[in-house]
Amino acid sequence: MSPTFRRQVLRKIPSVDDILSRKEILDLLSVHPRAVVVEAIRRGLGRLRKEILNRDNLSGDEEALLSFKNIFPLFQKEIDLQVQPRLRRVINATGIVIHTNLGRAPLHPLAINHMVKVAKAYSNLEYDLALGERGDRHFHVEEILCRLSGAESALVVNNNAGAVLLCLNTLSEGREVVISRGELVEIGGAFRIPDVMKRSGAFLREVGTTNRTHLNDYQRAISPQTGLLLKVHTSNFKVMGFTSDVSLAELVQMGRERHLPVMEDIGSGCFVDLTQYGMEKEPTVQDAVRTGVDVVTFSGDKLLGGPQAGIILGKKDILESIKVNPLLRALRIDKLTLAALESTLFLYLDEKRAMEEIPTLQMLGLDMRKLKRRGNRLLKRLQEKVKKGVQFTLREDVSQVGGGALPLQELPTIILSVKSSDRSVNSLEQGLRKADPPIISRISKDELVFDMRTVFDEEIPILAQGIEKALSQMNEK
Ligand SMILES: *Cc1c(COP(=O)(O)O)cnc(C)c1O
């Protein structure tokens, strides 16, 4: 194709103003802001220009290419790209229950309703209704937290990383914090205990070894500079073999003898003893509080199944000192989180109900019968519209808890695997991520797999549609 001809075609591209005067565009302008429509036209025409420049040959179809009928969908698409929120709901078919990248815990309907109520109107966030004067936002969840855990006092902040920072800063700024070398953990997302310690103004005093730490290691490290004895739950890994560590109870005893506060970062705090439901032992919040520990911290959106929050429980005098730390203002919890947290915590007053209804716990407790039924529903929908060369199989596999909790726990599950004879598993996985809503699946060897544990029953039709569509789009190309 001659450059002159290409230039001629490029010159025929309508201007933004030409396009804006079309009736079809007026319809768009009645729905979307003018700035969005104009930008969409600009970007759409840019695409068209690029296509003309990239074509090897144009002769014959430039008329069709430049027709309004052909270019109008480009504008529509560019509008969608602008108005669609960047933060979106997705379908989690990975089988990882507490998936940090996918937003951790989905909330219980009561928590969502509570958030909506508080969001829509004014609230008594920091107003004492009984006295008619300024109140404390932390007051709303303190009573329920103490009741569930047995702690004397409670406080909530933005997240557990913030809780740890705040506690270390309050209890040991300028002083040493004694911690076992086996507990200098990295949680992911750049949360490393030694780094947080440095930022808190406390000095790390590591004792023992990676695999073994004894009581007398702590004993020897204590000096007039010591401000705190710290235990961090190694929530996302396990050291196996020749190991030994000091229990929280032993540390608490030593703290009492040496007049030092003791803190534990539990990480994924859970109020339910999961061994009752066939899972591995994960120390509960109540277990920790019962040792008499001065302060414990954990997340609101891991095993607890609530919103992102950092929960601090402990002795009254210690919590009072934390409450007056100016850092608390920078880490404070917002009202929507507080609403969701309060409603989630309330569900724990009936443990059975919590296990059955809080989405995170409910997913962990799903049995094979329910998972199979869910898998069969999906399989049936897909087979009704099955394409040639696509193979669907239901089989057993294992899901993970995720979120730095129960790292060794394997949860038997049912997965649907999809294999297409003419499409690579990678392109299919990519296609599903572009679906609406996006579907996040898992590649296992040369198959794409969908774990039934983390897909909600009501998502099965959407998931089936998304898989079908992704498979057919691939086949068109
Ligand atoms: C997850 C975790 C944290 C960080 O909690 P966030 O709620 O993500 O801020 C801190 N410590 C431990 C042991 C954890 O497992």
PDBQT file of the ligand as one rigid body, heavy atoms in Angstrom, charges set to zero:
ROOT
HETATM    1  C1  LIG A 501      -1.131 -11.033  58.951  1.00  0.00    +0.000 C 
HETATM    2  C2  LIG A 501      -0.212 -10.764  60.054  1.00  0.00    +0.000 A 
HETATM    3  C3  LIG A 501       0.141  -9.447  60.371  1.00  0.00    +0.000 A 
HETATM    4  C4  LIG A 501      -0.354  -8.269  59.577  1.00  0.00    +0.000 C 
HETATM    5  O1  LIG A 501      -1.731  -8.110  59.726  1.00  0.00    +0.000 OA
HETATM    6  P1  LIG A 501      -2.557  -7.145  58.748  1.00  0.00    +0.000 P 
HETATM    7  O2  LIG A 501      -3.964  -7.234  59.248  1.00  0.00    +0.000 OA
HETATM    8  O3  LIG A 501      -2.383  -7.691  57.378  1.00  0.00    +0.000 OA
HETATM    9  O4  LIG A 501      -2.003  -5.784  58.873  1.00  0.00    +0.000 OA
HETATM   10  C5  LIG A 501       0.994  -9.240  61.427  1.00  0.00    +0.000 A 
HETATM   11  N1  LIG A 501       1.482 -10.286  62.145  1.00  0.00    +0.000 NA
HETATM   12  C6  LIG A 501       1.160 -11.568  61.869  1.00  0.00    +0.000 A 
HETATM   13  C7  LIG A 501       1.752 -12.672  62.690  1.00  0.00    +0.000 C 
HETATM   14  C8  LIG A 501       0.293 -11.857  60.820  1.00  0.00    +0.000 A 
HETATM   15  O5  LIG A 501      -0.020 -13.113  60.533  1.00  0.00    +0.000 OA
ENDROOT
TORSDOF 0
